[in-house]
Amino acid sequence: MRADGSAAPGVTAFGPVVSAHPDEMPQVFTPSARPAPIDASPQIVIARGFEELTRHRLALDDLAADTLERNVFYESILAEPAVRSFGAGRRLEFVFVYRSDPGAPRRPPQLVGFFPFERLARYRGLPVSVLASFKHLHCFLCTPLVRREGASRTFAAVFDWLIGESGAALVDLRSMAADGPVHQLLVQELHGRRRPFWLGNWSTRALFQPSDDAEGYLRGAISGLALKEVRRKEKRLRDQGRLVWGELEPGEDARPWLSDFLRLEASGWKGRGKSALACSEAEREFFVSAAAAAHERGRLMLLGLFLDDRPLALKCNFLSGDGGFAFKIAFDEAYRAYSPGFLLEVENVRRLHQRPAVRWMDSCADAQHAMINRLWPGRRTMATVLFATGPAPGELLVSLMPLLRWGRRKLTWPSRRSRPDMVEGS
């Protein structure tokens, strides 16, 4: 859409025109670089900001139930609170891919893809336009949502827009799961279009996958001595009062649980370091809104360890389809000697085994998180995909990425070696 309100080539207004400024209205782009298949007519709809995002809520919820890969952070229950809390001052562009069914002209177009981006003016300090995956402090996965049926056509439509209409020289798809079908289709599309790209920031993180039973799982994950220590610490706590494992039930008021979680997290090292959710009004609002929305839909798993009704540890998981995402855990440091957080993690394993519908859970943890790496032996691979939409400067920067990474390692390696907490092989 041009500034005068007329349509730019390949772009028409989607919905009522409320402003003549292109950054203040949704747009739709019908790819023309390749003919659309006879069974679909893909359209790209761009939404900017919270209000425009919410207009797609029902379509997004429908898409989230039939995606190639689950990502609760891009579903409406977490995406909307995130944009409301963290979107101010950011140039967010939410790319929705809709497809019509020629055989049912009265049926509304179906949402088949959701690609949230943030437009940046610089990449690694260089003045180049970038579309980067929308990410915030509490977003641990940026894999886009793509409907199973016609997934390759969805990617083709997105690439037509990225290369032909987006105006970005680089696309930075960060924090993506690199071991699933979405990543595979992405790389396939890049190869098919002969686009220069760089794969980097490789890491793995813990992934829960249930065994036949919880006790067998625990015996395989941790030593018999460690299990004995778990039982010993639990007994010592029982000697001090009434020890209870609790879980937020469907229909129960979540507010006391959420208040306890915020208070417990802020009482420890995160509170002292000002990184607890309660230390920021925006982060507090995000957590409470997201958890409330998830609880309303039966998607919140909130566990607790209580001594005489006092919470010693609380753990928050978000559920999505046949999987889940471990979001946060908090514990009372006054009881550190009893390892309440680890005791709750063990109980979490037991409770997940009681939920046959949950076939996996992403730890969302750092690659070097020793405790969860030991308790959850499964792994998922994470990576960043950077590619150029056209010639210089994008292609040049992508080509130079291996050299830039090599130079950075050379410059930082001496300081890493001097750190007392670094060990050989780390």
CORCORFEN-V505769 format. One record per backbone hydrogen bond with DSSP energy under -0.5 kcal/mol. NH is the residue of the N-H (numbers start at 0). CO is the residue of the C=O. If there is no record, write none. Layout:
BEGIN
nh=(NH;NH)
co=(CO;CO)
END
This chain:
BEGIN
nh=(1;4;10;11;13;14;17;23;24;26;27;28;29;30;39;40;42;43;44;44;45;46;46;51;52;53;54;54;55;56;59;60;61;62;63;64;65;66;67;73;74;77;78;79;81;82;83;84;85;86;89;91;92;93;94;94;95;95;96;97;97;98;99;101;103;106;109;111;112;113;114;116;117;118;119;119;122;125;127;129;130;131;131;132;133;138;139;141;144;145;146;147;150;153;154;155;156;157;158;159;160;161;162;163;164;165;168;169;170;171;172;172;173;175;177;178;183;184;185;186;187;188;189;190;191;192;193;194;197;199;199;202;204;206;207;216;217;218;219;220;221;226;227;228;229;230;231;232;233;234;235;236;237;238;239;240;240;242;243;243;245;247;251;257;258;259;260;261;262;263;264;265;266;267;270;271;272;273;274;275;278;279;283;284;285;286;287;288;289;290;291;292;293;294;295;296;297;298;299;300;301;302;302;303;304;305;306;307;307;309;310;311;312;313;314;315;316;316;317;318;319;322;323;324;325;326;326;327;329;331;332;334;335;337;338;339;342;343;344;345;346;347;348;349;350;351;352;353;353;354;355;357;358;358;359;360;361;362;368;369;372;373;374;375;376;377;379;381;382;383;384;385;385;386;387;388;389;393;394;396;397;398;399;400;400;403;404;405;406;407;408;409;410;411;412;413;415;416;417;418;421;425)
co=(5;1;7;27;25;12;15;20;21;45;11;43;9;28;36;99;97;28;42;95;26;44;93;47;48;49;50;51;52;53;55;56;57;58;59;60;62;63;145;70;71;74;74;75;77;78;79;80;81;82;86;89;116;46;92;114;44;93;112;42;95;109;40;99;100;103;98;96;96;144;94;92;131;90;117;129;125;122;125;119;169;117;129;171;115;135;137;174;113;143;111;65;147;149;150;151;152;153;154;155;156;157;158;159;160;160;128;128;386;130;170;384;171;382;380;380;179;180;181;182;183;184;185;186;187;188;190;189;385;197;383;381;379;377;360;212;213;214;215;216;217;222;223;224;225;226;227;228;229;230;231;232;233;234;236;236;237;240;241;305;303;301;248;253;254;255;256;257;258;259;260;261;262;264;264;267;268;270;269;269;275;276;279;280;281;282;283;284;285;286;287;288;289;290;291;292;294;293;293;316;299;300;314;245;312;243;309;241;305;306;308;304;304;329;302;327;300;314;324;298;322;319;359;317;361;315;324;315;313;311;330;331;332;334;335;334;338;339;340;341;342;343;344;345;346;347;348;349;350;351;353;354;321;356;321;207;323;205;365;367;368;369;370;371;374;206;204;202;175;199;172;197;383;170;195;168;168;390;389;392;393;394;395;396;397;399;400;401;402;403;404;405;406;407;408;409;411;412;413;415;418;422)
END
